[in-house]
Every structure is written in C-alpha cells, then in structure tokens.
C-alpha cells in the first residue's frame, strides 16, 4: 500500500483492522466521526494523541478502499 505511511495493520491490534500509527484507533472510526459531522479540530480535542494528518490519511485510505476492486480467487 504505497502512499499510506500512517495506516498500520497488526493482527494483535483491533483485530487487524486498519489503524493509525499502531494506535487502537481505526481508520473506520475516524471516517465515521467525520461522516457524523465532527470537524478535525473536534476529533483532535477528543483524541489528543492523534494528529490532523491522521484524520486526513484515514479519509484518503477510505476513498482508496472504496475504489478498490476485489475479485474472487478461483482455484486452479
């Protein structure tokens, strides 16, 4: 995944969901907050250990993921 330096995957953190910088904050949670009307400033007040770039990267990741195409693997 080129271009997403803040998105991490670890099976031992949040069940392997995409998280920000190894923290227990998922990209989906941040996207949900933005979709619910929270501003970046409000999110940073709620989660002071996050950075504005974390919110931006979560949104970029969600947009990329929404455009990704998944095809089933056929056994040979």
SEPA-441278 format. One record per atom (N, C-alpha, C): residue in one letter; atom name; x, y, z. Coordinates in nm, 2 decimals, padded with zeros to 4 digits, always signed. Example, Ala and Ser with C-alpha at 12.3 -4.5 7.8 and 13.67 -1.06 7.14 Angstrom:
2
r residu->A, atome->N, xx->+01.32, yy->-00.57, zz->+00.78
r residu->A, atome->CA, xx->+01.23, yy->-00.45, zz->+00.78
r residu->A, atome->C, xx->+01.32, yy->-00.33, zz->+00.78
r residu->S, atome->N, xx->+01.28, yy->-00.22, zz->+00.71
r residu->S, atome->CA, xx->+01.37, yy->-00.11, zz->+00.71
r residu->S, atome->C, xx->+01.29, yy->+00.00, zz->+00.79
This chain:
76
r residu->X, atome->N, xx->+00.08, yy->-00.12, zz->+00.00
r residu->X, atome->CA, xx->+00.00, yy->+00.00, zz->+00.00
r residu->X, atome->C, xx->+00.09, yy->+00.12, zz->+00.00
r residu->X, atome->N, xx->+00.12, yy->+00.17, zz->-00.11
r residu->X, atome->CA, xx->+00.20, yy->+00.29, zz->-00.12
r residu->X, atome->C, xx->+00.12, yy->+00.41, zz->-00.09
r residu->X, atome->N, xx->+00.19, yy->+00.51, zz->-00.03
r residu->X, atome->CA, xx->+00.12, yy->+00.63, zz->+00.00
r residu->X, atome->C, xx->+00.04, yy->+00.64, zz->+00.13
r residu->X, atome->N, xx->+00.04, yy->+00.54, zz->+00.21
r residu->X, atome->CA, xx->-00.03, yy->+00.54, zz->+00.34
r residu->X, atome->C, xx->+00.07, yy->+00.51, zz->+00.45
r residu->X, atome->N, xx->+00.15, yy->+00.60, zz->+00.48
r residu->X, atome->CA, xx->+00.25, yy->+00.58, zz->+00.59
r residu->X, atome->C, xx->+00.19, yy->+00.57, zz->+00.73
r residu->X, atome->N, xx->+00.07, yy->+00.62, zz->+00.75
r residu->X, atome->CA, xx->+00.02, yy->+00.62, zz->+00.88
r residu->X, atome->C, xx->-00.08, yy->+00.51, zz->+00.91
r residu->X, atome->N, xx->-00.12, yy->+00.44, zz->+00.81
r residu->X, atome->CA, xx->-00.21, yy->+00.32, zz->+00.82
r residu->X, atome->C, xx->-00.13, yy->+00.20, zz->+00.85
r residu->X, atome->N, xx->-00.17, yy->+00.13, zz->+00.96
r residu->X, atome->CA, xx->-00.10, yy->+00.01, zz->+01.00
r residu->X, atome->C, xx->-00.19, yy->-00.10, zz->+01.02
r residu->X, atome->N, xx->-00.14, yy->-00.23, zz->+01.00
r residu->X, atome->CA, xx->-00.22, yy->-00.35, zz->+01.02
r residu->X, atome->C, xx->-00.14, yy->-00.44, zz->+01.11
r residu->X, atome->N, xx->-00.21, yy->-00.48, zz->+01.22
r residu->X, atome->CA, xx->-00.15, yy->-00.57, zz->+01.31
r residu->X, atome->C, xx->-00.26, yy->-00.66, zz->+01.37
r residu->X, atome->N, xx->-00.24, yy->-00.79, zz->+01.35
r residu->X, atome->CA, xx->-00.35, yy->-00.88, zz->+01.40
r residu->X, atome->C, xx->-00.37, yy->-00.87, zz->+01.55
r residu->X, atome->N, xx->-00.28, yy->-00.82, zz->+01.62
r residu->X, atome->CA, xx->-00.30, yy->-00.81, zz->+01.77
r residu->X, atome->C, xx->-00.35, yy->-00.67, zz->+01.81
r residu->X, atome->N, xx->-00.38, yy->-00.58, zz->+01.72
r residu->X, atome->CA, xx->-00.43, yy->-00.45, zz->+01.75
r residu->X, atome->C, xx->-00.56, yy->-00.44, zz->+01.67
r residu->X, atome->N, xx->-00.67, yy->-00.43, zz->+01.75
r residu->X, atome->CA, xx->-00.81, yy->-00.41, zz->+01.69
r residu->X, atome->C, xx->-00.84, yy->-00.52, zz->+01.59
r residu->X, atome->N, xx->-00.80, yy->-00.64, zz->+01.61
r residu->X, atome->CA, xx->-00.83, yy->-00.75, zz->+01.52
r residu->X, atome->C, xx->-00.78, yy->-00.74, zz->+01.38
r residu->X, atome->N, xx->-00.67, yy->-00.66, zz->+01.37
r residu->X, atome->CA, xx->-00.61, yy->-00.65, zz->+01.23
r residu->X, atome->C, xx->-00.67, yy->-00.54, zz->+01.15
r residu->X, atome->N, xx->-00.77, yy->-00.47, zz->+01.20
r residu->X, atome->CA, xx->-00.83, yy->-00.36, zz->+01.12
r residu->X, atome->C, xx->-00.73, yy->-00.25, zz->+01.09
r residu->X, atome->N, xx->-00.75, yy->-00.17, zz->+00.98
r residu->X, atome->CA, xx->-00.65, yy->-00.06, zz->+00.96
r residu->X, atome->C, xx->-00.66, yy->+00.04, zz->+01.07
r residu->X, atome->N, xx->-00.54, yy->+00.07, zz->+01.13
r residu->X, atome->CA, xx->-00.53, yy->+00.16, zz->+01.24
r residu->X, atome->C, xx->-00.44, yy->+00.27, zz->+01.20
r residu->X, atome->N, xx->-00.44, yy->+00.38, zz->+01.28
r residu->X, atome->CA, xx->-00.35, yy->+00.49, zz->+01.26
r residu->X, atome->C, xx->-00.23, yy->+00.47, zz->+01.35
r residu->X, atome->N, xx->-00.11, yy->+00.47, zz->+01.29
r residu->X, atome->CA, xx->+00.02, yy->+00.46, zz->+01.36
r residu->X, atome->C, xx->+00.03, yy->+00.36, zz->+01.47
r residu->X, atome->N, xx->-00.04, yy->+00.24, zz->+01.45
r residu->X, atome->CA, xx->-00.03, yy->+00.14, zz->+01.55
r residu->X, atome->C, xx->-00.11, yy->+00.16, zz->+01.67
r residu->X, atome->N, xx->-00.18, yy->+00.27, zz->+01.68
r residu->X, atome->CA, xx->-00.27, yy->+00.31, zz->+01.79
r residu->X, atome->C, xx->-00.40, yy->+00.22, zz->+01.78
r residu->X, atome->N, xx->-00.47, yy->+00.22, zz->+01.89
r residu->X, atome->CA, xx->-00.60, yy->+00.15, zz->+01.89
r residu->X, atome->C, xx->-00.71, yy->+00.24, zz->+01.84
r residu->X, atome->N, xx->-00.69, yy->+00.31, zz->+01.73
r residu->X, atome->CA, xx->-00.78, yy->+00.40, zz->+01.66
r residu->X, atome->C, xx->-00.79, yy->+00.35, zz->+01.52
r residu->X, atome->N, xx->-00.91, yy->+00.30, zz->+01.48
r residu->X, atome->CA, xx->-00.92, yy->+00.25, zz->+01.34
r residu->X, atome->C, xx->-00.95, yy->+00.37, zz->+01.24
r residu->X, atome->N, xx->-00.91, yy->+00.35, zz->+01.12
r residu->X, atome->CA, xx->-00.94, yy->+00.44, zz->+01.01
r residu->X, atome->C, xx->-01.10, yy->+00.46, zz->+01.00
r residu->X, atome->N, xx->-01.17, yy->+00.34, zz->+01.02
r residu->X, atome->CA, xx->-01.31, yy->+00.35, zz->+01.01
r residu->X, atome->C, xx->-01.38, yy->+00.43, zz->+01.11
r residu->X, atome->N, xx->-01.32, yy->+00.43, zz->+01.23
r residu->X, atome->CA, xx->-01.38, yy->+00.51, zz->+01.34
r residu->X, atome->C, xx->-01.36, yy->+00.66, zz->+01.31
r residu->X, atome->N, xx->-01.25, yy->+00.70, zz->+01.26
r residu->X, atome->CA, xx->-01.23, yy->+00.84, zz->+01.22
r residu->X, atome->C, xx->-01.32, yy->+00.88, zz->+01.11
r residu->X, atome->N, xx->-01.33, yy->+00.80, zz->+01.01
r residu->X, atome->CA, xx->-01.42, yy->+00.83, zz->+00.89
r residu->X, atome->C, xx->-01.56, yy->+00.84, zz->+00.95
r residu->X, atome->N, xx->-01.60, yy->+00.75, zz->+01.04
r residu->X, atome->CA, xx->-01.74, yy->+00.76, zz->+01.09
r residu->X, atome->C, xx->-01.76, yy->+00.89, zz->+01.17
r residu->X, atome->N, xx->-01.66, yy->+00.94, zz->+01.24
r residu->X, atome->CA, xx->-01.67, yy->+01.07, zz->+01.31
r residu->X, atome->C, xx->-01.69, yy->+01.18, zz->+01.22
r residu->X, atome->N, xx->-01.61, yy->+01.18, zz->+01.11
r residu->X, atome->CA, xx->-01.62, yy->+01.29, zz->+01.01
r residu->X, atome->C, xx->-01.76, yy->+01.28, zz->+00.94
r residu->X, atome->N, xx->-01.80, yy->+01.16, zz->+00.91
r residu->X, atome->CA, xx->-01.94, yy->+01.14, zz->+00.85
r residu->X, atome->C, xx->-02.05, yy->+01.19, zz->+00.94
r residu->X, atome->N, xx->-02.02, yy->+01.18, zz->+01.07
r residu->X, atome->CA, xx->-02.12, yy->+01.23, zz->+01.17
r residu->X, atome->C, xx->-02.12, yy->+01.37, zz->+01.19
r residu->X, atome->N, xx->-02.03, yy->+01.44, zz->+01.13
r residu->X, atome->CA, xx->-02.03, yy->+01.59, zz->+01.14
r residu->X, atome->C, xx->-01.92, yy->+01.65, zz->+01.23
r residu->X, atome->N, xx->-01.83, yy->+01.56, zz->+01.28
r residu->X, atome->CA, xx->-01.72, yy->+01.61, zz->+01.36
r residu->X, atome->C, xx->-01.61, yy->+01.67, zz->+01.27
r residu->X, atome->N, xx->-01.56, yy->+01.79, zz->+01.32
r residu->X, atome->CA, xx->-01.45, yy->+01.85, zz->+01.24
r residu->X, atome->C, xx->-01.32, yy->+01.79, zz->+01.29
r residu->X, atome->N, xx->-01.22, yy->+01.81, zz->+01.21
r residu->X, atome->CA, xx->-01.09, yy->+01.76, zz->+01.25
r residu->X, atome->C, xx->-01.05, yy->+01.82, zz->+01.39
r residu->X, atome->N, xx->-01.07, yy->+01.94, zz->+01.41
r residu->X, atome->CA, xx->-01.04, yy->+02.01, zz->+01.54
r residu->X, atome->C, xx->-01.11, yy->+01.94, zz->+01.65
r residu->X, atome->N, xx->-01.24, yy->+01.91, zz->+01.63
r residu->X, atome->CA, xx->-01.32, yy->+01.84, zz->+01.74
r residu->X, atome->C, xx->-01.26, yy->+01.70, zz->+01.77
r residu->X, atome->N, xx->-01.22, yy->+01.63, zz->+01.66
r residu->X, atome->CA, xx->-01.17, yy->+01.49, zz->+01.68
r residu->X, atome->C, xx->-01.04, yy->+01.50, zz->+01.75
r residu->X, atome->N, xx->-00.95, yy->+01.60, zz->+01.72
r residu->X, atome->CA, xx->-00.83, yy->+01.61, zz->+01.79
r residu->X, atome->C, xx->-00.85, yy->+01.65, zz->+01.94
r residu->X, atome->N, xx->-00.95, yy->+01.72, zz->+01.97
r residu->X, atome->CA, xx->-00.98, yy->+01.75, zz->+02.11
r residu->X, atome->C, xx->-01.02, yy->+01.62, zz->+02.18
r residu->X, atome->N, xx->-01.10, yy->+01.54, zz->+02.12
r residu->X, atome->CA, xx->-01.15, yy->+01.41, zz->+02.18
r residu->X, atome->C, xx->-01.03, yy->+01.31, zz->+02.19
r residu->X, atome->N, xx->-00.94, yy->+01.31, zz->+02.10
r residu->X, atome->CA, xx->-00.83, yy->+01.22, zz->+02.09
r residu->X, atome->C, xx->-00.70, yy->+01.30, zz->+02.08
r residu->X, atome->N, xx->-00.65, yy->+01.36, zz->+02.19
r residu->X, atome->CA, xx->-00.53, yy->+01.45, zz->+02.18
r residu->X, atome->C, xx->-00.40, yy->+01.38, zz->+02.13
r residu->X, atome->N, xx->-00.40, yy->+01.25, zz->+02.13
r residu->X, atome->CA, xx->-00.28, yy->+01.18, zz->+02.08
r residu->X, atome->C, xx->-00.28, yy->+01.16, zz->+01.93
r residu->X, atome->N, xx->-00.38, yy->+01.20, zz->+01.86
r residu->X, atome->CA, xx->-00.39, yy->+01.20, zz->+01.72
r residu->X, atome->C, xx->-00.34, yy->+01.33, zz->+01.66
r residu->X, atome->N, xx->-00.31, yy->+01.33, zz->+01.53
r residu->X, atome->CA, xx->-00.27, yy->+01.45, zz->+01.46
r residu->X, atome->C, xx->-00.36, yy->+01.47, zz->+01.34
r residu->X, atome->N, xx->-00.37, yy->+01.59, zz->+01.30
r residu->X, atome->CA, xx->-00.45, yy->+01.63, zz->+01.18
r residu->X, atome->C, xx->-00.43, yy->+01.54, zz->+01.06
r residu->X, atome->N, xx->-00.30, yy->+01.51, zz->+01.04
r residu->X, atome->CA, xx->-00.26, yy->+01.42, zz->+00.93
r residu->X, atome->C, xx->-00.32, yy->+01.28, zz->+00.94
r residu->X, atome->N, xx->-00.35, yy->+01.23, zz->+01.06
r residu->X, atome->CA, xx->-00.41, yy->+01.10, zz->+01.09
r residu->X, atome->C, xx->-00.55, yy->+01.10, zz->+01.03
r residu->X, atome->N, xx->-00.63, yy->+01.21, zz->+01.05
r residu->X, atome->CA, xx->-00.76, yy->+01.22, zz->+01.00
r residu->X, atome->C, xx->-00.76, yy->+01.23, zz->+00.85
r residu->X, atome->N, xx->-00.67, yy->+01.31, zz->+00.80
r residu->X, atome->CA, xx->-00.66, yy->+01.32, zz->+00.65
r residu->X, atome->C, xx->-00.63, yy->+01.18, zz->+00.59
r residu->X, atome->N, xx->-00.53, yy->+01.11, zz->+00.65
r residu->X, atome->CA, xx->-00.49, yy->+00.98, zz->+00.59
r residu->X, atome->C, xx->-00.60, yy->+00.88, zz->+00.60
r residu->X, atome->N, xx->-00.68, yy->+00.88, zz->+00.71
r residu->X, atome->CA, xx->-00.79, yy->+00.79, zz->+00.72
r residu->X, atome->C, xx->-00.90, yy->+00.81, zz->+00.61
r residu->X, atome->N, xx->-00.92, yy->+00.94, zz->+00.58
r residu->X, atome->CA, xx->-01.01, yy->+00.97, zz->+00.47
r residu->X, atome->C, xx->-00.96, yy->+00.93, zz->+00.34
r residu->X, atome->N, xx->-00.83, yy->+00.95, zz->+00.32
r residu->X, atome->CA, xx->-00.77, yy->+00.91, zz->+00.19
r residu->X, atome->C, xx->-00.77, yy->+00.76, zz->+00.18
r residu->X, atome->N, xx->-00.75, yy->+00.69, zz->+00.29
r residu->X, atome->CA, xx->-00.75, yy->+00.54, zz->+00.28
r residu->X, atome->C, xx->-00.89, yy->+00.49, zz->+00.25
r residu->X, atome->N, xx->-00.99, yy->+00.55, zz->+00.31
r residu->X, atome->CA, xx->-01.13, yy->+00.51, zz->+00.29
r residu->X, atome->C, xx->-01.17, yy->+00.54, zz->+00.14
r residu->X, atome->N, xx->-01.13, yy->+00.65, zz->+00.09
r residu->X, atome->CA, xx->-01.16, yy->+00.68, zz->-00.05
r residu->X, atome->C, xx->-01.09, yy->+00.58, zz->-00.14
r residu->X, atome->N, xx->-00.96, yy->+00.54, zz->-00.11
r residu->X, atome->CA, xx->-00.89, yy->+00.45, zz->-00.19
r residu->X, atome->C, xx->-00.95, yy->+00.31, zz->-00.18
r residu->X, atome->N, xx->-00.99, yy->+00.27, zz->-00.06
r residu->X, atome->CA, xx->-01.05, yy->+00.14, zz->-00.04
r residu->X, atome->C, xx->-01.19, yy->+00.13, zz->-00.11
r residu->X, atome->N, xx->-01.26, yy->+00.24, zz->-00.11
r residu->X, atome->CA, xx->-01.39, yy->+00.23, zz->-00.18
r residu->X, atome->C, xx->-01.38, yy->+00.21, zz->-00.33
r residu->X, atome->N, xx->-01.27, yy->+00.25, zz->-00.38
r residu->X, atome->CA, xx->-01.25, yy->+00.23, zz->-00.53
r residu->X, atome->C, xx->-01.18, yy->+00.10, zz->-00.56
r residu->X, atome->N, xx->-01.12, yy->+00.04, zz->-00.46
r residu->X, atome->CA, xx->-01.05, yy->-00.09, zz->-00.49
r residu->X, atome->C, xx->-01.15, yy->-00.20, zz->-00.53
r residu->X, atome->N, xx->-01.11, yy->-00.28, zz->-00.62
r residu->X, atome->CA, xx->-01.20, yy->-00.39, zz->-00.67
r residu->X, atome->C, xx->-01.14, yy->-00.52, zz->-00.62
r residu->X, atome->N, xx->-01.23, yy->-00.60, zz->-00.56
r residu->X, atome->CA, xx->-01.20, yy->-00.73, zz->-00.51
r residu->X, atome->C, xx->-01.26, yy->-00.83, zz->-00.60
r residu->X, atome->N, xx->-01.17, yy->-00.92, zz->-00.65
r residu->X, atome->CA, xx->-01.22, yy->-01.03, zz->-00.73
r residu->X, atome->C, xx->-01.20, yy->-01.16, zz->-00.66
r residu->X, atome->N, xx->-01.29, yy->-01.26, zz->-00.67
r residu->X, atome->CA, xx->-01.27, yy->-01.39, zz->-00.61
r residu->X, atome->C, xx->-01.16, yy->-01.46, zz->-00.67
r residu->X, atome->N, xx->-01.09, yy->-01.54, zz->-00.59
r residu->X, atome->CA, xx->-00.98, yy->-01.62, zz->-00.64
r residu->X, atome->C, xx->-01.04, yy->-01.75, zz->-00.68
r residu->X, atome->N, xx->-01.01, yy->-01.80, zz->-00.80
r residu->X, atome->CA, xx->-01.06, yy->-01.93, zz->-00.84
r residu->X, atome->C, xx->-00.94, yy->-02.03, zz->-00.82
r residu->X, atome->N, xx->-00.98, yy->-02.14, zz->-00.77
r residu->X, atome->CA, xx->-00.88, yy->-02.25, zz->-00.75
r residu->X, atome->C, xx->-00.84, yy->-02.30, zz->-00.89
r residu->X, atome->N, xx->-00.71, yy->-02.33, zz->-00.90
r residu->X, atome->CA, xx->-00.66, yy->-02.38, zz->-01.03
r residu->X, atome->C, xx->-00.70, yy->-02.52, zz->-01.05
